[in-house]
Amino acid sequence: MPRPAPPRPGYGSDLAVSETVNWSPVPWVVCDAGPGDPVPRVDSGTVRVLVAEDDENLAQVLARGLREQGYVVDVVPDGETAASYLRFYHYEVAVLDWRMPRLSGLDLVRRLRRGGTPTPVLMLTARDTPADRIAGLDAGADDYLVKPFDFGELLARLRALQRRPPVTQAPRLVIGELELDPAAREARIRGQRPSLTATELGILELLMRRYPGVADRRSIAQHVWDEEADAFGSNTIDVHLARLRSKLAGAGVRIESVRSVGYRIIAA
């Protein structure tokens, strides 16, 4: 079933959330760097963060700041959509707001832990009593940050969560002779790496996660493109699928078009 498109990154909303996030002059404070050293950055090809926040202005500011620090960021507006993203994608950290529509951050982290999902969770909330912090941590959150907060502190807490040894390794997806490592964003065919663009990798990951089911066109547009309208309703998706098919020759897989629905990948 199609999911609502997440809020898109934007600019000019800093003032609207100035009471929630305290911005320090670049370089931001609370970092691992010494005086005069650059702010530590991350490998944007492997470190993926999910931000679940129903305040669109705050979500946009967080996404922009994290992307400027080298993170790959997905933004969703409610708990149910966050749960769907966490089922389909591997994230190094999930940043969850406590109060969200459809499913609260607290209920979401409980669901994740009951299902065995080990993704580290940083909870954002205006609830600052000891009882609230205890409830969040006991539910399964790994860390807890009270609004308003300094963006530098958020970065430091994310780095601390990343330093923790992983409980489990992200699964590799394998169909035929095709293997995809979602965390490393790397595909291989019989040990060789095909030359895939970021868009083609995003489409391939979604198709392999839905295997043997069908990925509808709207889901592909929502997962891969920053602006869903740029792809949905045009032939953009079909053009990228045609290129992806040609690059997967010899992989022992076939991408099929399902009329009026979308696409699926199957073993050839």
C-alpha positions as CSV (number, residue, x, y, z in Angstrom):
1,M,0.0,0.0,0.0
2,P,1.5,3.4,-0.9
3,R,3.0,5.3,2.0
4,P,2.8,9.1,2.4
5,A,5.8,10.9,1.0
6,P,8.2,12.1,3.6
7,P,8.8,15.8,4.1
8,R,11.4,17.1,1.7
9,P,14.6,19.0,2.7
10,G,14.2,22.7,2.6
11,Y,15.9,26.0,3.5
12,G,14.8,29.2,5.2
13,S,13.1,27.4,8.1
14,D,15.8,28.0,10.7
15,L,13.9,30.8,12.5
16,A,10.8,28.7,12.9
17,V,12.7,26.2,15.0
18,S,15.2,28.5,16.7
19,E,13.7,27.6,20.1
20,T,14.1,23.9,19.4
21,V,17.6,23.6,17.9
22,N,20.4,25.9,19.1
23,W,22.8,26.5,16.1
24,S,26.4,27.4,16.8
25,P,28.7,29.1,14.3
26,V,30.5,26.7,12.0
27,P,32.3,24.6,13.0
28,W,29.5,23.4,15.4
29,V,30.3,22.9,19.0
30,V,30.7,19.6,20.9
31,C,32.8,17.7,18.4
32,D,35.8,15.4,18.4
33,A,38.0,17.9,16.7
34,G,40.6,20.0,18.6
35,P,41.0,23.7,18.4
36,G,41.4,24.8,14.7
37,D,40.7,21.3,13.4
38,P,37.8,20.7,11.0
39,V,34.6,19.2,12.3
40,P,34.7,15.4,11.9
41,R,32.6,14.2,8.9
42,V,31.3,10.8,8.0
43,D,31.5,8.6,5.0
44,S,28.3,9.6,3.2
45,G,28.3,6.3,1.2
46,T,27.7,4.1,4.3
47,V,26.3,6.1,7.2
48,R,22.5,6.3,6.8
49,V,20.2,8.0,9.4
50,L,16.5,8.0,9.6
51,V,14.8,11.1,11.1
52,A,11.2,10.6,12.1
53,E,9.8,14.0,13.1
54,D,6.2,15.4,12.5
55,D,7.3,19.0,12.8
56,E,8.2,19.7,9.2
57,N,10.3,22.8,9.9
58,L,12.4,21.0,12.5
59,A,12.7,17.9,10.2
60,Q,14.0,20.0,7.4
61,V,16.6,21.8,9.5
62,L,17.8,18.5,11.0
63,A,18.0,16.9,7.5
64,R,19.9,19.8,6.1
65,G,22.4,19.9,8.9
66,L,23.0,16.2,8.9
67,R,23.5,16.1,5.1
68,E,26.0,19.0,5.4
69,Q,27.9,16.7,7.8
70,G,28.0,13.9,5.3
71,Y,25.2,11.7,6.4
72,V,22.7,10.1,4.1
73,V,19.3,11.1,5.6
74,D,15.8,9.9,5.1
75,V,13.0,12.0,6.7
76,V,9.5,10.7,7.5
77,P,6.6,12.5,9.2
78,D,5.0,9.7,11.4
79,G,5.7,6.6,13.3
80,E,4.1,4.1,10.9
81,T,6.1,5.4,7.9
82,A,9.2,5.2,10.0
83,A,8.4,1.6,10.8
84,S,8.0,0.8,7.1
85,Y,11.4,2.4,6.3
86,L,13.1,0.5,9.1
87,R,11.7,-2.7,7.6
88,F,13.0,-2.0,4.1
89,Y,16.3,-0.2,4.8
90,H,19.3,-0.6,7.1
91,Y,20.2,2.5,9.2
92,E,23.1,3.1,11.4
93,V,21.0,5.3,13.7
94,A,17.3,6.3,13.9
95,V,16.3,9.7,15.4
96,L,12.7,9.4,16.6
97,D,10.5,12.1,18.0
98,W,8.5,10.9,21.0
99,R,5.2,12.4,19.9
100,M,4.3,11.6,16.3
101,P,0.9,10.8,14.6
102,R,-0.2,7.3,13.8
103,L,2.5,5.7,16.0
104,S,4.5,7.5,18.8
105,G,8.3,7.2,19.0
106,L,7.9,5.4,22.3
107,D,5.5,2.8,20.8
108,L,7.7,2.5,17.7
109,V,10.9,1.7,19.6
110,R,9.0,-0.9,21.7
111,R,7.8,-2.5,18.5
112,L,11.4,-2.5,17.1
113,R,12.8,-4.2,20.1
114,R,10.1,-6.8,20.3
115,G,10.8,-7.6,16.7
116,G,14.5,-7.9,17.3
117,T,15.5,-4.8,15.3
118,P,18.9,-3.7,16.8
119,T,19.1,-0.2,15.1
120,P,20.3,2.3,17.6
121,V,17.6,4.9,18.5
122,L,18.1,8.4,19.7
123,M,14.8,9.8,21.1
124,L,13.9,13.5,20.8
125,T,11.3,14.9,23.1
126,A,10.3,17.9,25.1
127,R,9.5,15.6,28.0
128,D,12.3,16.1,30.5
129,T,11.3,14.6,33.8
130,P,13.3,11.7,35.1
131,A,10.2,9.4,34.8
132,D,10.0,10.3,31.1
133,R,13.7,9.6,30.5
134,I,13.4,6.3,32.3
135,A,10.3,5.3,30.2
136,G,12.1,6.1,27.0
137,L,15.2,4.2,27.8
138,D,13.3,1.2,29.3
139,A,11.2,1.1,26.1
140,G,14.5,0.4,24.2
141,A,15.9,3.8,23.2
142,D,19.7,4.0,23.3
143,D,19.9,7.7,24.1
144,Y,17.6,10.6,24.9
145,L,17.8,14.2,24.0
146,V,15.5,16.9,25.4
147,K,14.3,19.8,23.3
148,P,15.6,22.5,22.9
149,F,19.0,21.0,22.1
150,D,22.3,22.1,20.6
151,F,22.9,20.7,17.2
152,G,26.5,20.0,18.1
153,E,25.3,17.8,21.0
154,L,23.1,15.9,18.6
155,L,26.0,15.2,16.3
156,A,28.2,14.0,19.3
157,R,25.4,11.7,20.4
158,L,25.1,10.2,16.9
159,R,28.8,9.6,16.7
160,A,28.7,7.9,20.1
161,L,26.0,5.6,19.0
162,Q,27.9,4.8,15.8
163,R,31.0,3.8,17.9
164,R,29.1,1.1,19.6
165,P,29.8,-2.4,18.2
166,P,27.0,-3.6,16.0
167,V,24.8,-6.3,17.4
168,T,24.2,-7.9,14.0
169,Q,25.6,-7.2,10.5
170,A,23.2,-5.8,8.0
171,P,22.0,-8.7,5.7
172,R,23.2,-8.9,2.2
173,L,20.5,-9.4,-0.4
174,V,21.2,-12.2,-2.9
175,I,19.2,-13.2,-6.0
176,G,20.8,-15.4,-8.6
177,E,24.3,-14.2,-9.2
178,L,23.4,-10.7,-8.0
179,E,24.5,-9.6,-4.4
180,L,23.7,-6.2,-2.8
181,D,25.2,-4.9,0.4
182,P,22.6,-2.2,1.5
183,A,24.9,-0.6,4.1
184,A,27.9,-0.2,1.8
185,R,25.6,0.7,-1.1
186,E,27.5,-1.8,-3.3
187,A,26.3,-4.4,-5.8
188,R,28.3,-7.3,-7.2
189,I,27.7,-9.7,-10.1
190,R,30.0,-12.8,-9.7
191,G,32.3,-10.7,-7.6
192,Q,32.4,-7.8,-10.1
193,R,31.0,-4.4,-9.4
194,P,28.6,-3.1,-12.1
195,S,28.7,0.7,-12.7
196,L,25.4,1.7,-11.0
197,T,24.3,5.3,-10.3
198,A,22.9,6.2,-6.9
199,T,19.4,6.2,-8.4
200,E,19.9,2.8,-9.9
201,L,21.2,1.4,-6.6
202,G,18.1,2.8,-4.8
203,I,15.7,1.2,-7.3
204,L,17.7,-2.1,-7.2
205,E,17.6,-2.2,-3.4
206,L,13.8,-1.6,-3.2
207,L,13.2,-4.3,-5.8
208,M,15.4,-6.8,-4.0
209,R,13.8,-6.1,-0.7
210,R,10.4,-6.6,-2.2
211,Y,11.4,-9.9,-3.9
212,P,9.5,-11.8,-5.1
213,G,6.7,-9.2,-4.8
214,V,6.0,-6.1,-6.9
215,A,7.3,-2.6,-6.1
216,D,4.6,-0.2,-7.3
217,R,5.6,3.0,-9.1
218,R,4.7,5.3,-6.3
219,S,6.8,3.4,-3.8
220,I,9.8,3.6,-6.2
221,A,9.3,7.3,-6.6
222,Q,9.0,7.9,-2.9
223,H,12.1,5.8,-2.0
224,V,14.5,7.0,-4.7
225,W,13.7,10.6,-5.6
226,D,13.8,13.6,-3.3
227,E,10.8,15.0,-5.2
228,E,8.3,12.3,-5.9
229,A,6.6,14.3,-8.6
230,D,9.9,14.3,-10.6
231,A,9.5,10.6,-11.3
232,F,5.9,9.6,-10.6
233,G,3.6,10.2,-13.6
234,S,6.4,10.5,-16.1
235,N,8.6,8.0,-17.9
236,T,11.6,8.8,-15.7
237,I,11.3,5.5,-13.8
238,D,11.0,3.5,-17.0
239,V,14.2,5.1,-18.4
240,H,16.2,4.3,-15.3
241,L,14.8,0.7,-15.2
242,A,15.8,0.2,-18.8
243,R,19.4,1.3,-18.0
244,L,19.4,-0.9,-14.9
245,R,18.3,-4.0,-16.9
246,S,21.2,-3.5,-19.3
247,K,23.7,-3.3,-16.5
248,L,22.5,-6.5,-14.8
249,A,23.2,-8.7,-17.8
250,G,24.7,-12.0,-16.7
251,A,23.4,-11.6,-13.1
252,G,20.9,-14.4,-13.3
253,V,18.0,-12.1,-12.6
254,R,15.3,-10.4,-14.7
255,I,13.3,-7.2,-14.0
256,E,9.8,-7.6,-15.1
257,S,7.2,-4.8,-15.7
258,V,3.8,-5.5,-14.1
259,R,1.2,-3.7,-16.2
260,S,-0.4,-0.8,-14.5
261,V,1.3,-1.6,-11.2
262,G,5.1,-1.4,-11.2
263,Y,8.1,-3.7,-11.4
264,R,9.6,-6.8,-9.8
265,I,12.9,-8.7,-9.9
266,I,13.0,-12.5,-10.3
267,A,15.6,-15.1,-10.7
268,A,16.1,-15.8,-14.4
